[in-house]
Amino acid sequence: MTQADSSGEVLILTGMSGAGRSTAANALEDQGWYVVDNLPPQMLKPFIELASLPEHGLNRVACVVDVRGGQFFEYAREAILDLGNRVGVTVVFLDSSDDVLVRRFEQVRRPHPLQADGTILNGIHKERDLMRPIRERADVVIDSTDLNVHQLTNTVGERFSGEGSPGIALTVLSFGYKYGLPSDADMVWDMRFLRNPYWSPELKDRTGLDKEVQEFVLDGDLADTFIDSQLQALRAVLTGYGEENKRFATLAIGCTGGRHRSVSTAETVGKLLEEWPDVRVSVKHRDVGRE
């Protein structure tokens, strides 16, 4: 465990088995968080009360809670839902698609903790049903479906390195609709109404990271009008999030394949948002490398 010396914050780190809790916990330690793993659910509330006392100096604390079956799970779920209503406590939920979770358990040749005499998928379905109230309440959902260990480490590190900073941490994420909506999106912009560089021989094999593609996609009043109006709406949404103490949000921007229009828009919007006070923005591209 590592002790930090920044402002007082508490994370409750939980989620689906196999979705990367241990990796996320290690990433938090690397960022200077005091991480407590395998904390018994009965000790969650008392520990957070203790960590909240200024004289103990536990300024950035992350509690990893492994919510499994029986009475332990029921206690943990009640405690997380209750603690999640407190100012200064952030509930972080690690998730992944069922097929990826199955593959991860098969790779390590371990059973799912809730499968009993059934299959791995049976255990995942049971856990997902039990975890649904926590996932719905979570302040931050991190989907590790398409992330390897290093990418998940970077995602957690980037998200929580500035935890003590004021304002809202906003992730602008480009994606392709053909690969599915990001499960952790709070807001979605659909850019499929814009001209598609895919049909231009000169631009087809490039991405929205190229200046020429951005100019092709965003040229004209249509794109300007859309982005201006959406930014006005976004400003109102982020103001509301701030009043509700929601300090993390994901704006997902999509097009068909996630290579051209969504990437161009995300890059442009990210630059504009850097000038907004009390907003810490990071731009990510989920599907830009897919064929």
N, C-alpha and C positions, 0 to 999 in steps of 0.2 A: 504494500500500500504506500501511496505517495501523498504527502501533505502539500497543499498549495497555499499561496499567500495572496489570493485575490479576493474579490468581493464575495459576500455570503450568498451562495446559491446551492440548491439541492436538486439533484436529478434522481428520479426513480427509473432505472433501466430494466425493462422487461420485454416480453414478446414471445414469439413462437420458438419452440425448441428447434435448434438447427439454423436459425435465422441470423446468428452472428453475435449473440450477447457477449461471449467471451472476447471476441475480436474488438467489439465496441468498448468493452471495459478496458482492455489494454490501450486502446487509442486515447481514452480519457486520461488514463494514468500518464501517458506520454505528454498530455497537455497540462499536467499538473493538478489534476483532480485527485482528491482523496477517495479511493474506490474501495468499497466494502462488498465483497462477493459472498454468495451463498448465505446471506443474512436470513436467519429464521424469521418467518413472517410475523411471529408474535413480537419480535424485537424491532420491527420497522418503525412504528410510531415513537417508541421511547428513544430510539437512536436519533431520529430526525429532531425530536425535541431537544436532545442533548447537543446535537450538531448546531442547532439554531442559537445556542447560548454564546454570546460574543466572547466570554472569558475562556472558552475552550479552543478558540482559534481554528476551528474546522470550517474554512471559508468556502470551499467549493467541494461539495461532497456528492458522490454518486453511489447509490445503493442498487446493487444488482439483485433482483428478486426472481427466483426460479419458481414460478407458480405451477405446482403440479396438483395431483388429485387429492381427494379427501378433505379433511378439516383444514389442513395447512393451506390448501388453495383457497377455500372459502374465506379464511381469515385474511390472506394476502389480498384477495380481490377487494374485500371491504376496506382494508387499510389503504390500498392504492387509490381507490375511488374517493375516499375521504380526504386523503392528503393532497390529492390533485387539485382540490379546491383552494388550497392555500397559496397566498402570494409568495413567490420565491421558490416554489416547488414545481418542477417540470417533469411530466411523465413522458418518457421516451419509449416507443414501441418498435421493436425490430420484427419485420415481417418478411415473407418470401412466398412465392407460389408453391402450391402443393407438390407439383412434379419436381421442382428443384429441391424441396425439403426431402422428398423420398430419395432422390439421387444422393443427397449428402449423407443421409443415414446409411444407405447401402454402401457408399464409399468407405465409411469408417467401420462398417459391419457391426453396428450397434442398433438395438431396438429403440423405437420411440418410447419415451417414459410412460405413455398412457395407452400403448397398444395392447397390453396384457396378452391374451391368447389370439388376438386378431392380427391384422397386417399393420405395417407402418402407416399406410394411408388411413386405416381405421383410427389409429392414435392421433394422427394429425387432425382429422375431422372432429374428434372429441375435444382436442385441445382448442381448436379454432372456435367451437361453440362456447366453451368455457371462457375464452379470452375476449370474446366479442365486446362485452361492456367496457373493458379496459381499452381496447383498441379505439372504440368510438370516443372515449374520453381523453385519449392521449393528446398531449400538446404537440408532439412530434412523432411522425411515423416515418421510419426509414425502411424502404423496400430494398432488400439485398438480392433480389432475384437475379439481376444481371451484373452483380458486383462480385469480383473476386476478393480475397482477403485484403490485398493491398488497396484496392479501390474503396472497400468499406472503411478501412482504417483512415484513408484520406478524407472520406465523406464525413465521418464522425469528428475527425480532428478539425476540419474546416468549419463545421457547424458550431462547435462548442469551444473553439479557441478564444473567441471573444465574448464568452458568456456574461462577463461582468459589464459589458458595454451597454449603454442605453439604447432604446429604440428596438426596431424589429429586424431580425435577420431574415432576409428574403432570398430564396433560391429561385432563379429563373431557369427553367428546365425545358429544353426543346425535346420533342419526341415525334415518333411516327405513329399515326393511327393504326396502320397495318400491324403494328406490334403491340397494340393495346394501350389504354390510358394508364398513366402512372398512378399507382394506387395511393401515393402520398400527396397527390395534388390537392391544393385548397381552391385554386381557381384555374380555369382552362380557357385559352384563346385558340380559336380555330382559324388557321391561316390558309385553308385550302381554297379560298376565294381569290387568292392572288395568282398572278401569272406563274406558271411552273417552269423553271429552268430545265427540268428533265427533258422537255421536248426541244431544247436548243442543243444542237450537236456540239457547239463550242463550250457549253456550260454543263452538260449532262453529267460528266464525270467529276466535276468540281463539287464543292460544298458551300454552304452558307458562310463559311469562314473566309471565303475569298471575296475581296472587295467587288470584283466584277459581278459575282452572283448577287451580292447584297444590292448593288445598284439596279440590277435587272428586276429583282423582286420588289423592291421598295420604291421604285420610281413611279411618280404620279400622285395625284390627289387622293386616290382611293386608299392607299396604304397610309398616307399622312393623316387622313381624316379618322381612320380606324384607330391608329395608335394614339392619337391625341385624345379621342373620346374614351378609350380604354384606360389611359393613364389618369384621366380625371376620375373615373370610377374607382380605379385602384387606390388613388389617394384617399377617397372616402372609406374604402374597405380597410386600409391599413390604419386609418384613424380609429375606426371602430375596434379593430384588433387590439390596438394599444389600450383603449379604454377597458377592454375585457381581459387585459393582461396576457394576451396571446403574443408571444415574442418571436415565434418562428412561423414562417409561411412559405408555401411553394406555389409559384405561378408557372403552370405548365403551358407551353406554347407548341401547338401541333400542326403538322401537315401530313401528307400521305405517307411518305417514307422517312421523315425526320432528318433529311439531308440538306435541303435547300431553303424552302420558305420559312420553316420554323426556326432553323438555325440563324438565318439572316435577321429575322425579327428579334430573336432572343439576344443576339449580340448588340443590336441597335438599342433595344429597350434597356439592356443592362448598363450601357454607357449613359443613357439618360437618367437612370435611377441612381447612379453614383453621385449625382448632384443633389439628391434629395436629402434633407437633414433627417437624422434619426432613422435612417434605413441603411443596413449593411447588406449589400447585394453580392451574390455570387452567381455566375452563369455556368450552367452545365449542359452538355449535349448527350442525351441517352443513346440515341440511335444513329449518330452521324457516321459511325464506322461500319454500319451494316451494309450489306450488298442489297 
